[in-house]
Amino acid sequence: MEPVVVITLLAGLIIIFLLVGTPLKPFRWIGQGIVKLLIGALLLFFLNILGNQFGVHIPINLATSAVSGFLGIPGLCALVAIDTWIL
């Protein structure tokens, strides 16, 4: 699938979930997890843009998005530390 189609479908699902709401608790947990993964991917994206000047590049994949999304800024700092000193 084209990226535009995937992004459009995801945006449509997000709008539907925001308007209708998720009545079942498991769907709410899944939705919150997906939102945290997306936030983690955005944090990594902005880190890669700003960190490009300093030679910092963290690949955006499911594992790194999960770490930065669920742990937030400390997780992002941990990924940078791992990239800098271990890798």
CORQUIVEN-V363456 format. One record per backbone hydrogen bond with DSSP energy under -1.0 kcal/mol. CO is the residue of the C=O (numbers start at 1). NH is the residue of the N-H. If there is no record, write none. Layout:
BEGIN
CO;NH + CO;NH
END
This chain:
BEGIN
2;6 + 3;7 + 4;8 + 5;9 + 6;10 + 7;11 + 8;12 + 9;13 + 10;14 + 11;15 + 12;16 + 13;17 + 14;18 + 15;19 + 16;20 + 17;21 + 24;28 + 25;29 + 26;30 + 27;31 + 28;32 + 29;33 + 30;34 + 31;35 + 32;36 + 33;37 + 34;38 + 35;39 + 36;40 + 37;41 + 38;42 + 39;43 + 40;44 + 41;45 + 42;46 + 43;47 + 44;48 + 45;49 + 46;50 + 47;51 + 51;56 + 61;65 + 62;66 + 63;67 + 64;68 + 65;69 + 66;70 + 67;71 + 72;76 + 73;77 + 74;78 + 75;79 + 76;80 + 77;81 + 78;82 + 79;83 + 80;84 + 81;85 + 82;86 + 82;87
END
